[in-house]
Amino acid sequence: MPNAERNGRHYYFRNYLSRSERERIVEFLTTIAPIWELRYPEGRPLPPGQTQRRLLRPVYWLGSWQFACLDYYRPPRHVHNRCVEAEPFPPVLAEILADVEARIRRLFPPSDIPRGYRLNTCLVNFYGSRLEGGRAVDTARVGEHRDFEPGPVASLSLGERALFQFVAPRRVGECNPPLLSQWLEDGSLQLFGGTLYKDRVLHRVQRVTRNPDLDLPPRIPGFRTRRINFTFRFVPDEHVVPFARLPEPARSDVIGYVSELAQRSRFFRAALDTKR
């Protein structure tokens, strides 16, 4: 059983990863090249009231890539051409996910688990400090948001501790205290799902502790990584589209990113060659 269990279907396993698993994950991280994305497509009008901006942190995706400029997966209306097929999980993560999915099916009732559920997409977030104008700017927080993919969510953490919180949606002028706060430790696993934590409340990374000596792989120019989080979710297979089948203008919006990824990724190199 988990080290800590809370009502509402939240589970936390403090020392989940073995030393060997952690070492293999770190070795995998040395092989990838995270990218910086812009929030909106280049060369097209911005949404009213918005300005173009770079995401706060570099990211990488496995299973399927949700490029920011295509917007994110939000059923029931926003499901098509949002998830572009990406490289499969490395063996170490595939092995871990077999155990994670088994735990989810034991801990969560069938009503929380959608048809065809499997953890087939993963956002890898790199938290730390970026170099800006000769000084380090901390970017190790995430604002309040909701994960719209159906079913329970699983996250693995490496590096510095992060204060993860669930909060109720706030009204103008309100400052709601967190419903639940959980420190996510190095090597820990967190699971959450159900109506409360998936549908009714938001979550955020309030802060990450600072270690001036920590710099996790891979090397990212102008950025020092203190924490890495793998967030695993479920996207129905019919909503994952290969790059070659992505319609215009969406394909044009992301071809620059795919070309950048193809410099280090055989998967994206093959996806690019298929379209040529």
Residue pairs with C-beta under 8 A, 6 or more apart in sequence:
2 11
2 12
2 13
3 12
3 13
3 14
3 15
4 11
4 12
4 14
4 182
5 11
5 12
6 12
6 180
8 180
8 194
8 196
8 197
9 107
9 108
9 112
9 152
9 192
9 193
9 194
9 196
9 197
10 166
10 180
10 182
10 190
10 191
10 192
10 197
11 103
11 107
11 190
11 191
11 192
12 182
12 184
12 188
12 189
12 190
12 191
13 188
13 189
13 190
13 191
14 185
14 187
14 188
15 185
15 187
15 188
16 156
16 187
16 188
16 189
17 25
17 96
17 156
17 187
17 188
17 189
21 92
21 95
21 96
22 158
22 186
22 187
24 92
25 92
25 93
25 156
25 158
26 158
26 216
26 217
28 90
28 92
28 93
29 216
29 217
29 218
29 228
30 217
30 218
31 218
31 264
32 60
32 124
32 218
32 264
32 265
33 60
33 218
33 260
33 261
33 263
33 264
33 265
34 58
34 59
34 60
34 124
34 126
34 218
34 220
35 58
35 59
35 60
35 257
35 260
35 261
36 54
36 55
36 58
37 54
37 55
37 59
37 67
37 68
37 69
37 257
38 52
38 53
38 54
38 55
38 68
38 69
39 50
39 52
39 53
39 54
39 55
39 68
39 69
40 46
40 47
40 50
40 52
40 68
40 69
41 69
41 249
41 253
42 52
42 69
42 253
42 256
44 249
44 253
46 52
55 68
56 139
57 125
57 126
57 127
57 128
57 130
57 139
57 223
58 126
58 220
58 223
59 123
59 124
59 125
59 126
60 124
60 126
61 86
61 121
61 122
61 123
61 124
62 86
62 87
62 88
62 89
62 90
62 93
62 121
62 122
62 124
63 86
63 88
63 89
63 120
63 121
63 122
63 235
63 240
64 83
64 84
64 85
64 86
64 120
64 121
64 235
64 240
65 83
65 84
65 85
65 86
66 72
66 73
66 82
66 83
66 84
66 121
66 123
67 84
67 253
67 254
67 257
69 253
69 254
70 81
70 82
70 84
70 250
70 253
70 254
71 78
71 82
72 78
72 82
72 148
73 79
73 82
73 83
73 148
73 149
73 235
73 239
74 82
74 148
75 148
75 149
75 150
79 236
79 239
80 239
80 241
81 241
81 246
81 247
81 250
82 239
83 121
83 235
83 239
83 240
83 241
84 240
84 241
84 242
84 243
84 246
84 254
84 258
85 240
85 241
85 242
85 243
85 271
86 121
86 267
86 268
87 265
87 266
87 267
87 268
88 94
88 267
89 97
89 122
93 122
93 230
96 156
97 119
97 154
97 232
100 119
100 154
100 189
100 191
100 232
101 118
101 119
103 191
104 113
104 152
104 154
104 191
104 193
105 113
107 191
108 152
108 191
108 193
108 194
112 151
112 152
112 193
112 194
113 151
113 152
114 150
114 151
114 234
114 236
116 234
116 236
116 237
117 150
117 151
117 234
118 234
119 154
119 232
119 233
119 234
120 234
120 235
120 237
120 240
121 149
121 232
121 233
121 234
121 235
121 240
122 230
122 231
122 232
122 233
123 230
123 231
123 233
124 228
124 229
124 230
124 231
125 142
125 228
125 229
125 231
126 216
126 220
126 223
126 225
126 227
126 228
127 139
127 140
127 159
127 160
127 162
127 205
127 208
127 225
127 226
127 227
127 228
127 229
128 138
128 139
128 140
128 208
128 216
128 223
128 224
128 225
128 226
128 227
129 136
129 137
129 138
129 139
129 140
129 223
129 224
129 226
130 136
130 137
130 139
130 222
130 223
131 137
131 222
131 223
131 224
136 224
138 210
140 160
140 162
140 205
140 207
140 208
140 226
140 227
141 204
141 205
141 206
141 207
141 208
142 204
142 205
143 204
144 167
144 169
144 170
144 202
144 203
144 204
145 202
145 203
145 204
146 198
146 199
146 202
146 203
147 153
147 198
147 203
147 231
147 233
149 233
149 234
149 235
150 234
150 236
151 193
151 233
151 234
152 191
152 192
152 193
152 194
152 198
153 191
153 192
153 193
153 198
153 231
153 232
153 233
154 189
154 190
154 191
154 231
154 232
155 184
155 189
155 190
155 229
155 230
155 231
155 232
156 188
156 189
156 229
156 230
156 232
157 184
157 185
157 186
157 187
157 188
157 190
157 227
157 228
157 229
157 230
158 186
158 187
158 216
158 227
158 228
158 229
159 186
159 214
159 216
159 225
159 226
159 227
159 228
160 186
160 208
160 209
160 210
160 211
160 214
160 226
160 227
161 183
161 184
161 185
161 186
161 208
161 209
162 183
162 184
162 205
162 207
162 208
162 209
162 227
162 229
163 181
163 182
163 183
163 184
163 205
163 206
163 207
163 208
164 181
164 182
164 183
164 184
164 190
164 203
164 204
164 205
164 206
165 178
165 179
165 180
165 181
165 182
165 203
165 204
165 205
165 206
166 178
166 179
166 180
166 192
166 197
166 201
166 202
166 203
167 176
167 177
167 178
167 179
167 201
167 202
167 203
167 204
168 176
168 179
168 200
168 201
168 202
169 201
169 202
170 176
178 206
179 201
181 206
182 190
184 190
184 229
192 198
192 203
197 203
208 226
208 227
210 226
211 226
214 224
214 225
214 226
215 224
215 225
215 226
216 225
216 226
216 227
216 228
217 225
242 271
242 274
243 251
243 254
243 258
243 268
243 271
243 272
243 274
243 275
244 271
244 274
244 275
246 254
251 275
255 272
258 268
258 271
258 272
259 272
261 268
262 268
262 269
262 271
262 272
